[in-house]
Amino acid sequence: MNLYFPEPYEDEILYSTIARYHYYVGNNNTKYTIRELFGTEAIIPTIELTSNLKKFCKYIGNSIYNLDYFINKHTNLPFYAPFLKLDNRVNIREMMINSDGKGIYAKIGITAGGICTKRGLYYCPQCVIEDVKNVGEAYFHRIHQVPGVLVCPTHSCLIKQYKITRNNIGRINFIKLNLRYIDNNIHYMDNTIISNYLVKIANSAKYILNSDLNKFNQLSITKKYKTILNEKG
């Protein structure tokens, strides 16, 4: 099947692109959108790690986009992958491609209520302004959804949680970024030292997210840490 699907923007999380599709086609029920894109209604939308991607690619029928493109450019798996055991990484990727994704976060090691776990969607007010100017609308960036990222690596300002959450409208819904609910006030961390650390963390996360780090895994990184610790006595 070939159907209209909007072109993902730079650094757009796939969840956001699907939310724009849902808005553009005017479906009154999210289940209609899920069925159109995945061929089934038995999908619960996830923000960071979209699943059932093989059917998704089949239904949108666009030869420009493929599984590697969506996973590497528009999900947050590249952020987690270098720190996973190799077999676990393969299994998680397989779950994103062929399953409904149930248990995928637990397999990564993300638990509900964890210290760095983000609830809802996040945006940078300066990115919103620039996106509207450059592409005509705002969208959710994947870097802003990464756990532990509290500032925008591009603008160094604090990112903000979007007012509309799935607690408000239910889990089986897609939330599109609407300028009506944006707080345009730009804030920075008062403490310069902490701010500098947060910017470093955000830039490090951005580097991991956008680099080819397939040669790294939990075992190789552990060996590197042990080597450095031994060198330091």
C-alpha positions in Angstrom: 0.0 0.0 0.0 1.2 3.5 -0.8 -0.2 6.4 1.2 0.8 10.0 2.0 3.3 10.3 4.8 5.0 13.5 5.7 8.7 13.8 5.3 10.4 13.6 8.8 12.3 16.7 9.7 15.9 16.8 10.9 16.2 15.2 14.3 12.5 14.7 14.5 11.4 11.8 16.7 9.3 9.4 14.6 6.4 9.6 17.1 6.2 13.3 16.2 6.1 12.6 12.4 3.3 10.1 13.0 1.4 12.7 15.1 1.7 15.2 12.2 0.3 12.5 9.8 -2.6 11.9 12.2 -3.3 15.6 12.2 -2.9 16.2 8.5 -5.2 13.3 7.4 -7.9 14.4 9.9 -8.6 11.1 11.5 -11.0 11.5 14.4 -9.8 8.3 16.1 -6.2 7.4 16.7 -7.0 3.8 16.0 -7.7 4.6 12.4 -4.2 6.1 12.1 -2.6 3.1 13.7 -4.4 0.8 11.4 -3.4 2.8 8.3 0.2 2.9 9.3 0.7 -0.5 11.0 -2.1 -2.7 9.7 -3.3 -3.4 13.2 -4.9 -1.5 16.1 -2.9 -3.5 18.6 -0.2 -0.9 18.9 0.4 1.5 21.8 2.4 4.6 20.6 5.8 5.0 22.2 7.9 8.1 22.1 11.5 7.0 21.9 11.4 3.5 20.4 8.6 3.0 17.8 7.9 -0.7 17.1 6.3 -2.8 14.3 8.4 -0.9 11.9 8.5 -3.6 9.2 4.8 -3.2 8.7 5.0 0.5 9.0 7.5 0.7 6.1 5.3 -1.6 4.1 2.2 0.5 4.6 3.7 3.9 3.9 5.2 2.3 0.7 7.9 5.0 0.3 11.2 3.7 -1.2 13.2 6.6 0.1 12.6 5.5 3.7 13.7 2.1 5.1 14.1 0.4 8.5 17.7 1.6 9.0 16.7 5.2 8.1 13.9 5.3 10.7 15.7 3.5 13.4 19.0 5.4 13.1 17.7 8.9 12.3 14.3 9.1 14.0 14.3 6.9 17.1 16.5 7.0 20.2 17.9 3.4 19.8 21.3 4.8 18.7 21.6 6.5 22.1 21.2 3.2 24.0 22.8 0.8 21.6 26.5 1.3 22.4 25.9 0.5 26.1 24.0 -2.7 25.5 25.2 -6.3 25.3 25.6 -7.2 21.6 22.9 -9.9 21.7 20.5 -7.7 23.6 21.0 -4.9 21.1 20.1 -7.3 18.3 17.0 -8.5 20.1 15.8 -5.0 20.8 16.2 -4.0 17.2 14.3 -7.1 16.2 11.5 -6.1 18.6 11.3 -2.7 17.1 11.1 -4.2 13.6 8.7 -7.1 14.0 6.9 -6.9 17.3 4.5 -4.6 19.2 7.4 -3.5 21.4 6.0 -4.8 24.7 8.8 -5.1 27.2 11.3 -3.2 25.1 12.1 -0.6 27.7 12.6 -3.2 30.4 15.0 -5.1 28.1 17.0 -1.9 27.8 17.0 -1.5 31.6 14.6 1.5 31.8 12.2 1.2 34.6 9.1 3.3 35.3 9.9 5.9 37.9 13.7 5.7 37.3 15.8 8.7 38.2 16.4 9.9 34.6 13.1 8.7 33.1 11.2 11.4 31.3 7.4 11.6 31.5 5.8 13.2 28.5 7.3 15.1 25.6 9.9 17.9 25.7 10.8 20.9 23.6 13.2 23.8 23.4 11.4 27.2 23.0 14.2 28.5 20.8 14.1 25.4 18.5 10.3 26.0 18.2 10.9 29.5 16.9 13.6 28.4 14.5 11.6 25.4 13.2 8.6 27.6 12.5 10.8 30.0 10.6 12.7 27.3 8.7 10.1 24.6 7.9 6.8 26.4 8.7 5.9 24.3 11.8 7.3 23.1 15.1 8.0 19.5 16.0 9.4 17.3 18.7 13.2 16.8 18.5 14.5 13.4 19.4 17.5 14.8 21.4 15.1 16.6 23.7 13.4 13.2 24.6 16.7 11.6 25.7 16.7 10.8 29.4 19.2 13.0 31.3 19.2 15.8 28.7 17.9 18.9 30.5 19.1 21.6 28.2 19.1 22.1 24.4 22.6 21.3 23.0 22.1 23.9 20.3 20.9 26.8 22.5 22.0 25.8 26.0 18.7 26.9 27.4 16.5 24.7 29.6 14.1 22.4 27.7 10.5 22.3 28.8 7.9 19.6 29.3 4.9 19.9 26.9 1.7 20.7 28.6 -0.3 18.1 26.9 0.6 14.6 28.1 -0.8 11.1 27.6 -2.1 11.3 31.1 -4.5 14.0 29.8 -5.6 12.3 26.6 -4.8 8.6 27.1 -1.9 6.4 26.0 -3.4 5.4 22.6 -3.0 8.9 21.2 -0.5 10.9 19.2 0.4 14.3 20.5 1.4 17.0 17.9 3.3 20.0 19.0 0.9 22.9 19.0 2.1 26.5 19.4 -0.9 27.2 21.5 0.6 25.2 24.3 4.2 26.4 24.0 5.9 28.5 26.7 8.0 30.9 24.7 9.9 32.2 27.7 13.6 31.1 27.5 15.3 30.1 30.8 18.8 29.2 31.6 20.3 27.4 34.6 21.2 30.1 37.2 24.3 28.2 38.4 27.0 28.6 35.7 29.0 25.5 36.8 25.9 23.2 36.7 24.8 24.8 33.4 28.2 24.0 31.8 27.9 20.4 32.9 24.4 20.1 31.6 25.4 21.5 28.2 28.3 19.0 28.1 25.9 16.1 28.9 23.5 17.3 26.2 26.2 17.6 23.6 27.6 14.2 24.5 24.1 12.7 24.1 23.8 14.4 20.8 27.2 13.0 19.7 26.2 9.5 20.7 22.8 9.8 19.0 24.2 11.0 15.7 27.4 8.9 15.4 28.0 5.4 14.1 29.0 3.6 17.3 28.1 0.0 16.3 31.6 -1.2 17.2 31.0 -0.3 20.8 28.9 -2.5 23.2 28.7 -3.0 26.9 31.6 -5.5 27.0 34.0 -3.3 25.0 33.2 -0.2 27.1 33.6 -2.1 30.3 37.1 -3.2 29.2 38.0 0.4 28.3 36.9 1.6 31.8 38.9 -1.2 33.5 42.0 -0.2 31.4 41.7 3.4 32.4 41.1 2.5 36.1 44.2 0.2 36.0 46.3 3.0 34.5 45.2 5.3 37.3 46.0 2.7 40.0 
